[in-house]
Amino acid sequence: VAKDLGLQLQALTERGVRITERGRTQYFSLHGKTGHLVTSERIDREQLCRLVEKCVLSCELIVEGEM
């Protein structure tokens, strides 16, 4: 994420970068030392999308300040 946004790792913390998702469970997070988007919870496709052929998990990355 840091590389894609053209930010240094320290800037992720300084700019209040955070991930938001719908629902209670947060499936994704940012790894503090690498800036990579990682899964923070086990993702069970059968539980999330039982009757749907195409299963999509949406999230938003929020960066404070100007880009």
mmCIF file as Biopython writes it, N, C-alpha, C and O atoms, coordinates in Angstrom:
data_model
#
loop_
_atom_site.group_PDB
_atom_site.id
_atom_site.type_symbol
_atom_site.label_atom_id
_atom_site.label_alt_id
_atom_site.label_comp_id
_atom_site.label_asym_id
_atom_site.label_entity_id
_atom_site.label_seq_id
_atom_site.pdbx_PDB_ins_code
_atom_site.Cartn_x
_atom_site.Cartn_y
_atom_site.Cartn_z
_atom_site.occupancy
_atom_site.B_iso_or_equiv
_atom_site.auth_seq_id
_atom_site.auth_asym_id
_atom_site.pdbx_PDB_model_num
ATOM 1   N N  . VAL A ? 1  ? 0.841   -1.197  0.000  1.0 0.0 1  A 1 
ATOM 2   C CA . VAL A ? 1  ? 0.000   0.000   0.000  1.0 0.0 1  A 1 
ATOM 3   C C  . VAL A ? 1  ? 0.875   1.245   0.000  1.0 0.0 1  A 1 
ATOM 4   O O  . VAL A ? 1  ? 0.630   2.186   -0.755 1.0 0.0 1  A 1 
ATOM 5   N N  . ALA A ? 2  ? 1.902   1.245   0.856  1.0 0.0 2  A 1 
ATOM 6   C CA . ALA A ? 2  ? 2.787   2.412   0.912  1.0 0.0 2  A 1 
ATOM 7   C C  . ALA A ? 2  ? 3.415   2.669   -0.456 1.0 0.0 2  A 1 
ATOM 8   O O  . ALA A ? 2  ? 3.462   3.810   -0.915 1.0 0.0 2  A 1 
ATOM 9   N N  . LYS A ? 3  ? 3.893   1.620   -1.100 1.0 0.0 3  A 1 
ATOM 10  C CA . LYS A ? 3  ? 4.521   1.757   -2.420 1.0 0.0 3  A 1 
ATOM 11  C C  . LYS A ? 3  ? 3.509   2.255   -3.451 1.0 0.0 3  A 1 
ATOM 12  O O  . LYS A ? 3  ? 3.816   3.147   -4.241 1.0 0.0 3  A 1 
ATOM 13  N N  . ASP A ? 4  ? 2.298   1.679   -3.445 1.0 0.0 4  A 1 
ATOM 14  C CA . ASP A ? 4  ? 1.268   2.083   -4.403 1.0 0.0 4  A 1 
ATOM 15  C C  . ASP A ? 4  ? 0.872   3.545   -4.240 1.0 0.0 4  A 1 
ATOM 16  O O  . ASP A ? 4  ? 0.565   4.221   -5.221 1.0 0.0 4  A 1 
ATOM 17  N N  . LEU A ? 5  ? 0.878   4.034   -2.999 1.0 0.0 5  A 1 
ATOM 18  C CA . LEU A ? 5  ? 0.506   5.422   -2.736 1.0 0.0 5  A 1 
ATOM 19  C C  . LEU A ? 5  ? 1.691   6.377   -2.862 1.0 0.0 5  A 1 
ATOM 20  O O  . LEU A ? 5  ? 1.514   7.594   -2.824 1.0 0.0 5  A 1 
ATOM 21  N N  . GLY A ? 6  ? 2.897   5.829   -3.011 1.0 0.0 6  A 1 
ATOM 22  C CA . GLY A ? 6  ? 4.089   6.670   -3.107 1.0 0.0 6  A 1 
ATOM 23  C C  . GLY A ? 6  ? 4.449   7.291   -1.775 1.0 0.0 6  A 1 
ATOM 24  O O  . GLY A ? 6  ? 4.965   8.407   -1.731 1.0 0.0 6  A 1 
ATOM 25  N N  . LEU A ? 7  ? 4.181   6.575   -0.673 1.0 0.0 7  A 1 
ATOM 26  C CA . LEU A ? 7  ? 4.477   7.072   0.670  1.0 0.0 7  A 1 
ATOM 27  C C  . LEU A ? 7  ? 5.575   6.237   1.319  1.0 0.0 7  A 1 
ATOM 28  O O  . LEU A ? 7  ? 5.730   5.052   1.023  1.0 0.0 7  A 1 
ATOM 29  N N  . GLN A ? 8  ? 6.325   6.866   2.198  1.0 0.0 8  A 1 
ATOM 30  C CA . GLN A ? 8  ? 7.278   6.132   3.027  1.0 0.0 8  A 1 
ATOM 31  C C  . GLN A ? 8  ? 6.495   5.434   4.134  1.0 0.0 8  A 1 
ATOM 32  O O  . GLN A ? 8  ? 5.389   5.854   4.476  1.0 0.0 8  A 1 
ATOM 33  N N  . LEU A ? 9  ? 7.069   4.366   4.696  1.0 0.0 9  A 1 
ATOM 34  C CA . LEU A ? 9  ? 6.367   3.615   5.747  1.0 0.0 9  A 1 
ATOM 35  C C  . LEU A ? 9  ? 5.966   4.496   6.916  1.0 0.0 9  A 1 
ATOM 36  O O  . LEU A ? 9  ? 4.866   4.356   7.450  1.0 0.0 9  A 1 
ATOM 37  N N  . GLN A ? 10 ? 6.847   5.405   7.318  1.0 0.0 10 A 1 
ATOM 38  C CA . GLN A ? 10 ? 6.551   6.288   8.456  1.0 0.0 10 A 1 
ATOM 39  C C  . GLN A ? 10 ? 5.330   7.162   8.177  1.0 0.0 10 A 1 
ATOM 40  O O  . GLN A ? 10 ? 4.587   7.510   9.094  1.0 0.0 10 A 1 
ATOM 41  N N  . ALA A ? 11 ? 5.130   7.512   6.919  1.0 0.0 11 A 1 
ATOM 42  C CA . ALA A ? 11 ? 4.002   8.374   6.551  1.0 0.0 11 A 1 
ATOM 43  C C  . ALA A ? 11 ? 2.666   7.674   6.753  1.0 0.0 11 A 1 
ATOM 44  O O  . ALA A ? 11 ? 1.655   8.339   6.982  1.0 0.0 11 A 1 
ATOM 45  N N  . LEU A ? 12 ? 2.638   6.341   6.673  1.0 0.0 12 A 1 
ATOM 46  C CA . LEU A ? 12 ? 1.381   5.622   6.907  1.0 0.0 12 A 1 
ATOM 47  C C  . LEU A ? 12 ? 0.841   5.924   8.299  1.0 0.0 12 A 1 
ATOM 48  O O  . LEU A ? 12 ? -0.355  6.156   8.475  1.0 0.0 12 A 1 
ATOM 49  N N  . THR A ? 13 ? 1.726   5.918   9.276  1.0 0.0 13 A 1 
ATOM 50  C CA . THR A ? 13 ? 1.303   6.205   10.647 1.0 0.0 13 A 1 
ATOM 51  C C  . THR A ? 13 ? 1.020   7.686   10.840 1.0 0.0 13 A 1 
ATOM 52  O O  . THR A ? 13 ? 0.019   8.060   11.450 1.0 0.0 13 A 1 
ATOM 53  N N  . GLU A ? 14 ? 1.888   8.510   10.326 1.0 0.0 14 A 1 
ATOM 54  C CA . GLU A ? 14 ? 1.746   9.961   10.491 1.0 0.0 14 A 1 
ATOM 55  C C  . GLU A ? 14 ? 0.464   10.490  9.844  1.0 0.0 14 A 1 
ATOM 56  O O  . GLU A ? 14 ? -0.148  11.429  10.353 1.0 0.0 14 A 1 
ATOM 57  N N  . ARG A ? 15 ? 0.062   9.890   8.733  1.0 0.0 15 A 1 
ATOM 58  C CA . ARG A ? 15 ? -1.109  10.385  8.005  1.0 0.0 15 A 1 
ATOM 59  C C  . ARG A ? 15 ? -2.392  9.692   8.420  1.0 0.0 15 A 1 
ATOM 60  O O  . ARG A ? 15 ? -3.447  9.943   7.839  1.0 0.0 15 A 1 
ATOM 61  N N  . GLY A ? 16 ? -2.316  8.825   9.417  1.0 0.0 16 A 1 
ATOM 62  C CA . GLY A ? 16 ? -3.530  8.186   9.922  1.0 0.0 16 A 1 
ATOM 63  C C  . GLY A ? 16 ? -4.170  7.254   8.920  1.0 0.0 16 A 1 
ATOM 64  O O  . GLY A ? 16 ? -5.397  7.186   8.838  1.0 0.0 16 A 1 
ATOM 65  N N  . VAL A ? 17 ? -3.362  6.530   8.152  1.0 0.0 17 A 1 
ATOM 66  C CA . VAL A ? 17 ? -3.905  5.599   7.165  1.0 0.0 17 A 1 
ATOM 67  C C  . VAL A ? 17 ? -4.632  4.472   7.891  1.0 0.0 17 A 1 
ATOM 68  O O  . VAL A ? 17 ? -4.099  3.875   8.827  1.0 0.0 17 A 1 
ATOM 69  N N  . ARG A ? 18 ? -5.848  4.191   7.449  1.0 0.0 18 A 1 
ATOM 70  C CA . ARG A ? 18 ? -6.621  3.114   8.076  1.0 0.0 18 A 1 
ATOM 71  C C  . ARG A ? 18 ? -7.521  2.455   7.042  1.0 0.0 18 A 1 
ATOM 72  O O  . ARG A ? 18 ? -7.829  3.031   5.999  1.0 0.0 18 A 1 
ATOM 73  N N  . ILE A ? 19 ? -7.928  1.252   7.354  1.0 0.0 19 A 1 
ATOM 74  C CA . ILE A ? 19 ? -8.783  0.477   6.477  1.0 0.0 19 A 1 
ATOM 75  C C  . ILE A ? 19 ? -10.144 0.350   7.133  1.0 0.0 19 A 1 
ATOM 76  O O  . ILE A ? 19 ? -10.237 0.023   8.316  1.0 0.0 19 A 1 
ATOM 77  N N  . THR A ? 20 ? -11.196 0.605   6.376  1.0 0.0 20 A 1 
ATOM 78  C CA . THR A ? 20 ? -12.548 0.436   6.903  1.0 0.0 20 A 1 
ATOM 79  C C  . THR A ? 20 ? -13.283 -0.595  6.060  1.0 0.0 20 A 1 
ATOM 80  O O  . THR A ? 20 ? -13.091 -0.690  4.847  1.0 0.0 20 A 1 
ATOM 81  N N  . GLU A ? 21 ? -14.122 -1.358  6.728  1.0 0.0 21 A 1 
ATOM 82  C CA . GLU A ? 21 ? -14.915 -2.384  6.065  1.0 0.0 21 A 1 
ATOM 83  C C  . GLU A ? 21 ? -16.322 -2.350  6.633  1.0 0.0 21 A 1 
ATOM 84  O O  . GLU A ? 21 ? -16.547 -1.876  7.747  1.0 0.0 21 A 1 
ATOM 85  N N  . ARG A ? 22 ? -17.257 -2.855  5.860  1.0 0.0 22 A 1 
ATOM 86  C CA . ARG A ? 22 ? -18.625 -2.978  6.345  1.0 0.0 22 A 1 
ATOM 87  C C  . ARG A ? 22 ? -18.694 -4.186  7.262  1.0 0.0 22 A 1 
ATOM 88  O O  . ARG A ? 22 ? -17.964 -5.159  7.074  1.0 0.0 22 A 1 
ATOM 89  N N  . GLY A ? 23 ? -19.558 -4.125  8.236  1.0 0.0 23 A 1 
ATOM 90  C CA . GLY A ? 23 ? -19.729 -5.265  9.121  1.0 0.0 23 A 1 
ATOM 91  C C  . GLY A ? 23 ? -18.814 -5.204  10.334 1.0 0.0 23 A 1 
ATOM 92  O O  . GLY A ? 23 ? -18.000 -4.291  10.477 1.0 0.0 23 A 1 
ATOM 93  N N  . ARG A ? 24 ? -18.964 -6.172  11.181 1.0 0.0 24 A 1 
ATOM 94  C CA . ARG A ? 24 ? -18.224 -6.216  12.440 1.0 0.0 24 A 1 
ATOM 95  C C  . ARG A ? 24 ? -16.788 -6.695  12.275 1.0 0.0 24 A 1 
ATOM 96  O O  . ARG A ? 24 ? -15.876 -6.180  12.920 1.0 0.0 24 A 1 
ATOM 97  N N  . THR A ? 25 ? -16.596 -7.676  11.413 1.0 0.0 25 A 1 
ATOM 98  C CA . THR A ? 25 ? -15.290 -8.301  11.286 1.0 0.0 25 A 1 
ATOM 99  C C  . THR A ? 25 ? -14.384 -7.504  10.365 1.0 0.0 25 A 1 
ATOM 100 O O  . THR A ? 25 ? -14.770 -7.174  9.244  1.0 0.0 25 A 1 
ATOM 101 N N  . GLN A ? 26 ? -13.197 -7.197  10.823 1.0 0.0 26 A 1 
ATOM 102 C CA . GLN A ? 26 ? -12.190 -6.529  10.015 1.0 0.0 26 A 1 
ATOM 103 C C  . GLN A ? 26 ? -11.261 -7.600  9.450  1.0 0.0 26 A 1 
ATOM 104 O O  . GLN A ? 26 ? -10.450 -8.171  10.179 1.0 0.0 26 A 1 
ATOM 105 N N  . TYR A ? 27 ? -11.380 -7.868  8.157  1.0 0.0 27 A 1 
ATOM 106 C CA . TYR A ? 27 ? -10.598 -8.933  7.531  1.0 0.0 27 A 1 
ATOM 107 C C  . TYR A ? 27 ? -9.214  -8.481  7.090  1.0 0.0 27 A 1 
ATOM 108 O O  . TYR A ? 27 ? -8.326  -9.311  6.902  1.0 0.0 27 A 1 
ATOM 109 N N  . PHE A ? 28 ? -9.018  -7.175  6.922  1.0 0.0 28 A 1 
ATOM 110 C CA . PHE A ? 28 ? -7.742  -6.675  6.409  1.0 0.0 28 A 1 
ATOM 111 C C  . PHE A ? 28 ? -7.125  -5.663  7.364  1.0 0.0 28 A 1 
ATOM 112 O O  . PHE A ? 28 ? -7.823  -4.983  8.116  1.0 0.0 28 A 1 
ATOM 113 N N  . SER A ? 29 ? -5.793  -5.579  7.315  1.0 0.0 29 A 1 
ATOM 114 C CA . SER A ? 29 ? -5.067  -4.571  8.082  1.0 0.0 29 A 1 
ATOM 115 C C  . SER A ? 29 ? -3.784  -4.243  7.335  1.0 0.0 29 A 1 
ATOM 116 O O  . SER A ? 29 ? -3.418  -4.919  6.373  1.0 0.0 29 A 1 
ATOM 117 N N  . LEU A ? 30 ? -3.113  -3.207  7.788  1.0 0.0 30 A 1 
ATOM 118 C CA . LEU A ? 30 ? -1.832  -2.829  7.211  1.0 0.0 30 A 1 
ATOM 119 C C  . LEU A ? 30 ? -0.724  -3.330  8.121  1.0 0.0 30 A 1 
ATOM 120 O O  . LEU A ? 30 ? -0.760  -3.112  9.332  1.0 0.0 30 A 1 
ATOM 121 N N  . HIS A ? 31 ? 0.248   -3.994  7.543  1.0 0.0 31 A 1 
ATOM 122 C CA . HIS A ? 31 ? 1.401   -4.462  8.305  1.0 0.0 31 A 1 
ATOM 123 C C  . HIS A ? 31 ? 2.276   -3.250  8.585  1.0 0.0 31 A 1 
ATOM 124 O O  . HIS A ? 31 ? 2.724   -2.580  7.655  1.0 0.0 31 A 1 
ATOM 125 N N  . GLY A ? 32 ? 2.519   -2.968  9.849  1.0 0.0 32 A 1 
ATOM 126 C CA . GLY A ? 32 ? 3.230   -1.760  10.250 1.0 0.0 32 A 1 
ATOM 127 C C  . GLY A ? 32 ? 4.663   -1.656  9.770  1.0 0.0 32 A 1 
ATOM 128 O O  . GLY A ? 32 ? 5.146   -0.549  9.535  1.0 0.0 32 A 1 
ATOM 129 N N  . LYS A ? 33 ? 5.357   -2.770  9.616  1.0 0.0 33 A 1 
ATOM 130 C CA . LYS A ? 33 ? 6.775   -2.726  9.229  1.0 0.0 33 A 1 
ATOM 131 C C  . LYS A ? 33 ? 6.989   -2.780  7.718  1.0 0.0 33 A 1 
ATOM 132 O O  . LYS A ? 33 ? 8.042   -2.370  7.229  1.0 0.0 33 A 1 
ATOM 133 N N  . THR A ? 34 ? 6.000   -3.282  6.975  1.0 0.0 34 A 1 
ATOM 134 C CA . THR A ? 34 ? 6.183   -3.415  5.527  1.0 0.0 34 A 1 
ATOM 135 C C  . THR A ? 34 ? 5.250   -2.527  4.716  1.0 0.0 34 A 1 
ATOM 136 O O  . THR A ? 34 ? 5.549   -2.209  3.565  1.0 0.0 34 A 1 
ATOM 137 N N  . GLY A ? 35 ? 4.125   -2.122  5.295  1.0 0.0 35 A 1 
ATOM 138 C CA . GLY A ? 35 ? 3.136   -1.347  4.562  1.0 0.0 35 A 1 
ATOM 139 C C  . GLY A ? 35 ? 2.268   -2.202  3.657  1.0 0.0 35 A 1 
ATOM 140 O O  . GLY A ? 35 ? 1.526   -1.675  2.828  1.0 0.0 35 A 1 
ATOM 141 N N  . HIS A ? 36 ? 2.354   -3.528  3.808  1.0 0.0 36 A 1 
ATOM 142 C CA . HIS A ? 36 ? 1.550   -4.437  2.985  1.0 0.0 36 A 1 
ATOM 143 C C  . HIS A ? 36 ? 0.138   -4.579  3.533  1.0 0.0 36 A 1 
ATOM 144 O O  . HIS A ? 36 ? -0.081  -4.488  4.741  1.0 0.0 36 A 1 
ATOM 145 N N  . LEU A ? 37 ? -0.807  -4.799  2.643  1.0 0.0 37 A 1 
ATOM 146 C CA . LEU A ? 37 ? -2.176  -5.123  3.013  1.0 0.0 37 A 1 
ATOM 147 C C  . LEU A ? 37 ? -2.202  -6.616  3.319  1.0 0.0 37 A 1 
ATOM 148 O O  . LEU A ? 37 ? -1.848  -7.431  2.466  1.0 0.0 37 A 1 
ATOM 149 N N  . VAL A ? 38 ? -2.617  -6.976  4.523  1.0 0.0 38 A 1 
ATOM 150 C CA . VAL A ? 38 ? -2.627  -8.376  4.948  1.0 0.0 38 A 1 
ATOM 151 C C  . VAL A ? 38 ? -3.994  -8.748  5.501  1.0 0.0 38 A 1 
ATOM 152 O O  . VAL A ? 38 ? -4.780  -7.880  5.880  1.0 0.0 38 A 1 
ATOM 153 N N  . THR A ? 39 ? -4.268  -10.046 5.543  1.0 0.0 39 A 1 
ATOM 154 C CA . THR A ? 39 ? -5.508  -10.499 6.164  1.0 0.0 39 A 1 
ATOM 155 C C  . THR A ? 39 ? -5.288  -10.547 7.670  1.0 0.0 39 A 1 
ATOM 156 O O  . THR A ? 39 ? -4.255  -11.022 8.141  1.0 0.0 39 A 1 
ATOM 157 N N  . SER A ? 40 ? -6.257  -10.055 8.412  1.0 0.0 40 A 1 
ATOM 158 C CA . SER A ? 40 ? -6.133  -10.042 9.865  1.0 0.0 40 A 1 
ATOM 159 C C  . SER A ? 40 ? -7.048  -11.062 10.519 1.0 0.0 40 A 1 
ATOM 160 O O  . SER A ? 40 ? -6.945  -11.313 11.720 1.0 0.0 40 A 1 
ATOM 161 N N  . GLU A ? 41 ? -7.928  -11.643 9.746  1.0 0.0 41 A 1 
ATOM 162 C CA . GLU A ? 41 ? -8.857  -12.676 10.214 1.0 0.0 41 A 1 
ATOM 163 C C  . GLU A ? 41 ? -8.906  -13.776 9.175  1.0 0.0 41 A 1 
ATOM 164 O O  . GLU A ? 41 ? -8.603  -13.548 8.004  1.0 0.0 41 A 1 
ATOM 165 N N  . ARG A ? 42 ? -9.283  -14.954 9.597  1.0 0.0 42 A 1 
ATOM 166 C CA . ARG A ? 42 ? -9.495  -16.057 8.676  1.0 0.0 42 A 1 
ATOM 167 C C  . ARG A ? 42 ? -10.696 -15.720 7.792  1.0 0.0 42 A 1 
ATOM 168 O O  . ARG A ? 42 ? -11.734 -15.287 8.294  1.0 0.0 42 A 1 
ATOM 169 N N  . ILE A ? 43 ? -10.561 -15.915 6.491  1.0 0.0 43 A 1 
ATOM 170 C CA . ILE A ? 43 ? -11.640 -15.624 5.557  1.0 0.0 43 A 1 
ATOM 171 C C  . ILE A ? 43 ? -12.242 -16.949 5.102  1.0 0.0 43 A 1 
ATOM 172 O O  . ILE A ? 43 ? -11.584 -17.742 4.429  1.0 0.0 43 A 1 
ATOM 173 N N  . ASP A ? 44 ? -13.484 -17.178 5.471  1.0 0.0 44 A 1 
ATOM 174 C CA . ASP A ? 44 ? -14.193 -18.413 5.139  1.0 0.0 44 A 1 
ATOM 175 C C  . ASP A ? 44 ? -15.214 -18.114 4.043  1.0 0.0 44 A 1 
ATOM 176 O O  . ASP A ? 44 ? -16.289 -17.576 4.312  1.0 0.0 44 A 1 
ATOM 177 N N  . ARG A ? 45 ? -14.869 -18.467 2.813  1.0 0.0 45 A 1 
ATOM 178 C CA . ARG A ? 45 ? -15.733 -18.177 1.678  1.0 0.0 45 A 1 
ATOM 179 C C  . ARG A ? 45 ? -17.109 -18.827 1.827  1.0 0.0 45 A 1 
ATOM 180 O O  . ARG A ? 45 ? -18.126 -18.221 1.490  1.0 0.0 45 A 1 
ATOM 181 N N  . GLU A ? 46 ? -17.136 -20.035 2.321  1.0 0.0 46 A 1 
ATOM 182 C CA . GLU A ? 46 ? -18.412 -20.753 2.499  1.0 0.0 46 A 1 
ATOM 183 C C  . GLU A ? 46 ? -19.347 -19.986 3.435  1.0 0.0 46 A 1 
ATOM 184 O O  . GLU A ? 46 ? -20.556 -19.935 3.211  1.0 0.0 46 A 1 
ATOM 185 N N  . GLN A ? 47 ? -18.791 -19.406 4.457  1.0 0.0 47 A 1 
ATOM 186 C CA . GLN A ? 47 ? -19.603 -18.660 5.423  1.0 0.0 47 A 1 
ATOM 187 C C  . GLN A ? 47 ? -20.036 -17.307 4.853  1.0 0.0 47 A 1 
ATOM 188 O O  . GLN A ? 47 ? -21.170 -16.880 5.070  1.0 0.0 47 A 1 
ATOM 189 N N  . LEU A ? 48 ? -19.156 -16.642 4.138  1.0 0.0 48 A 1 
ATOM 190 C CA . LEU A ? 48 ? -19.444 -15.295 3.630  1.0 0.0 48 A 1 
ATOM 191 C C  . LEU A ? 48 ? -20.339 -15.283 2.395  1.0 0.0 48 A 1 
ATOM 192 O O  . LEU A ? 48 ? -21.224 -14.435 2.275  1.0 0.0 48 A 1 
ATOM 193 N N  . CYS A ? 49 ? -20.114 -16.213 1.486  1.0 0.0 49 A 1 
ATOM 194 C CA . CYS A ? 49 ? -20.769 -16.158 0.177  1.0 0.0 49 A 1 
ATOM 195 C C  . CYS A ? 49 ? -21.340 -17.508 -0.227 1.0 0.0 49 A 1 
ATOM 196 O O  . CYS A ? 49 ? -21.104 -17.979 -1.339 1.0 0.0 49 A 1 
ATOM 197 N N  . ARG A ? 50 ? -22.064 -18.107 0.642  1.0 0.0 50 A 1 
ATOM 198 C CA . ARG A ? 50 ? -22.603 -19.445 0.394  1.0 0.0 50 A 1 
ATOM 199 C C  . ARG A ? 50 ? -23.276 -19.614 -0.962 1.0 0.0 50 A 1 
ATOM 200 O O  . ARG A ? 50 ? -22.968 -20.547 -1.703 1.0 0.0 50 A 1 
ATOM 201 N N  . LEU A ? 51 ? -24.175 -18.729 -1.276 1.0 0.0 51 A 1 
ATOM 202 C CA . LEU A ? 51 ? -25.006 -18.893 -2.466 1.0 0.0 51 A 1 
ATOM 203 C C  . LEU A ? 51 ? -24.586 -17.996 -3.626 1.0 0.0 51 A 1 
ATOM 204 O O  . LEU A ? 51 ? -25.313 -17.884 -4.614 1.0 0.0 51 A 1 
ATOM 205 N N  . VAL A ? 52 ? -23.448 -17.369 -3.520 1.0 0.0 52 A 1 
ATOM 206 C CA . VAL A ? 52 ? -23.006 -16.429 -4.544 1.0 0.0 52 A 1 
ATOM 207 C C  . VAL A ? 52 ? -21.781 -17.000 -5.261 1.0 0.0 52 A 1 
ATOM 208 O O  . VAL A ? 52 ? -20.824 -17.439 -4.624 1.0 0.0 52 A 1 
ATOM 209 N N  . GLU A ? 53 ? -21.828 -16.987 -6.593 1.0 0.0 53 A 1 
ATOM 210 C CA . GLU A ? 53 ? -20.708 -17.530 -7.366 1.0 0.0 53 A 1 
ATOM 211 C C  . GLU A ? 53 ? -19.462 -16.652 -7.250 1.0 0.0 53 A 1 
ATOM 212 O O  . GLU A ? 53 ? -18.355 -17.154 -7.058 1.0 0.0 53 A 1 
ATOM 213 N N  . LYS A ? 54 ? -19.652 -15.341 -7.367 1.0 0.0 54 A 1 
ATOM 214 C CA . LYS A ? 54 ? -18.537 -14.406 -7.293 1.0 0.0 54 A 1 
ATOM 215 C C  . LYS A ? 54 ? -18.528 -13.767 -5.904 1.0 0.0 54 A 1 
ATOM 216 O O  . LYS A ? 54 ? -19.448 -13.030 -5.550 1.0 0.0 54 A 1 
ATOM 217 N N  . CYS A ? 55 ? -17.505 -14.046 -5.134 1.0 0.0 55 A 1 
ATOM 218 C CA . CYS A ? 55 ? -17.416 -13.555 -3.751 1.0 0.0 55 A 1 
ATOM 219 C C  . CYS A ? 55 ? -16.435 -12.385 -3.692 1.0 0.0 55 A 1 
ATOM 220 O O  . CYS A ? 55 ? -15.273 -12.528 -4.071 1.0 0.0 55 A 1 
ATOM 221 N N  . VAL A ? 56 ? -16.900 -11.232 -3.218 1.0 0.0 56 A 1 
ATOM 222 C CA . VAL A ? 56 ? -16.068 -10.035 -3.171 1.0 0.0 56 A 1 
ATOM 223 C C  . VAL A ? 56 ? -16.117 -9.445  -1.772 1.0 0.0 56 A 1 
ATOM 224 O O  . VAL A ? 56 ? -17.195 -9.269  -1.204 1.0 0.0 56 A 1 
ATOM 225 N N  . LEU A ? 57 ? -14.958 -9.141  -1.220 1.0 0.0 57 A 1 
ATOM 226 C CA . LEU A ? 57 ? -14.862 -8.417  0.054  1.0 0.0 57 A 1 
ATOM 227 C C  . LEU A ? 57 ? -14.378 -7.012  -0.269 1.0 0.0 57 A 1 
ATOM 228 O O  . LEU A ? 57 ? -13.303 -6.840  -0.842 1.0 0.0 57 A 1 
ATOM 229 N N  . SER A ? 58 ? -15.154 -6.022  0.089  1.0 0.0 58 A 1 
ATOM 230 C CA . SER A ? 58 ? -14.788 -4.641  -0.191 1.0 0.0 58 A 1 
ATOM 231 C C  . SER A ? 58 ? -14.257 -3.970  1.059  1.0 0.0 58 A 1 
ATOM 232 O O  . SER A ? 58 ? -14.714 -4.233  2.171  1.0 0.0 58 A 1 
ATOM 233 N N  . CYS A ? 59 ? -13.284 -3.096  0.854  1.0 0.0 59 A 1 
ATOM 234 C CA . CYS A ? 59 ? -12.774 -2.287  1.958  1.0 0.0 59 A 1 
ATOM 235 C C  . CYS A ? 59 ? -12.324 -0.951  1.379  1.0 0.0 59 A 1 
ATOM 236 O O  . CYS A ? 59 ? -12.117 -0.821  0.172  1.0 0.0 59 A 1 
ATOM 237 N N  . GLU A ? 60 ? -12.177 0.034   2.251  1.0 0.0 60 A 1 
ATOM 238 C CA . GLU A ? 60 ? -11.707 1.355   1.835  1.0 0.0 60 A 1 
ATOM 239 C C  . GLU A ? 60 ? -10.443 1.679   2.603  1.0 0.0 60 A 1 
ATOM 240 O O  . GLU A ? 60 ? -10.318 1.362   3.786  1.0 0.0 60 A 1 
ATOM 241 N N  . LEU A ? 61 ? -9.521  2.307   1.924  1.0 0.0 61 A 1 
ATOM 242 C CA . LEU A ? 61 ? -8.296  2.785   2.543  1.0 0.0 61 A 1 
ATOM 243 C C  . LEU A ? 61 ? -8.440  4.292   2.689  1.0 0.0 61 A 1 
ATOM 244 O O  . LEU A ? 61 ? -8.640  4.996   1.699  1.0 0.0 61 A 1 
ATOM 245 N N  . ILE A ? 62 ? -8.340  4.786   3.900  1.0 0.0 62 A 1 
ATOM 246 C CA . ILE A ? 62 ? -8.513  6.210   4.160  1.0 0.0 62 A 1 
ATOM 247 C C  . ILE A ? 62 ? -7.155  6.798   4.536  1.0 0.0 62 A 1 
ATOM 248 O O  . ILE A ? 62 ? -6.483  6.310   5.444  1.0 0.0 62 A 1 
ATOM 249 N N  . VAL A ? 63 ? -6.764  7.848   3.827  1.0 0.0 63 A 1 
ATOM 250 C CA . VAL A ? 63 ? -5.510  8.547   4.082  1.0 0.0 63 A 1 
ATOM 251 C C  . VAL A ? 63 ? -5.847  9.993   4.396  1.0 0.0 63 A 1 
ATOM 252 O O  . VAL A ? 63 ? -6.486  10.678  3.597  1.0 0.0 63 A 1 
ATOM 253 N N  . GLU A ? 64 ? -5.418  10.454  5.558  1.0 0.0 64 A 1 
ATOM 254 C CA . GLU A ? 64 ? -5.686  11.841  5.932  1.0 0.0 64 A 1 
ATOM 255 C C  . GLU A ? 64 ? -4.682  12.755  5.244  1.0 0.0 64 A 1 
ATOM 256 O O  . GLU A ? 64 ? -3.530  12.376  5.034  1.0 0.0 64 A 1 
ATOM 257 N N  . GLY A ? 65 ? -5.118  13.947  4.896  1.0 0.0 65 A 1 
ATOM 258 C CA . GLY A ? 65 ? -4.249  14.918  4.237  1.0 0.0 65 A 1 
ATOM 259 C C  . GLY A ? 65 ? -4.334  14.815  2.727  1.0 0.0 65 A 1 
ATOM 260 O O  . GLY A ? 65 ? -5.047  13.969  2.187  1.0 0.0 65 A 1 
ATOM 261 N N  . GLU A ? 66 ? -3.604  15.681  2.057  1.0 0.0 66 A 1 
ATOM 262 C CA . GLU A ? 66 ? -3.639  15.728  0.595  1.0 0.0 66 A 1 
ATOM 263 C C  . GLU A ? 66 ? -2.755  14.653  -0.006 1.0 0.0 66 A 1 
ATOM 264 O O  . GLU A ? 66 ? -1.719  14.282  0.546  1.0 0.0 66 A 1 
ATOM 265 N N  . MET A ? 67 ? -3.205  14.157  -1.176 1.0 0.0 67 A 1 
ATOM 266 C CA . MET A ? 67 ? -2.409  13.170  -1.917 1.0 0.0 67 A 1 
ATOM 267 C C  . MET A ? 67 ? -1.900  13.820  -3.174 1.0 0.0 67 A 1 
ATOM 268 O O  . MET A ? 67 ? -1.203  13.180  -3.961 1.0 0.0 67 A 1 
#
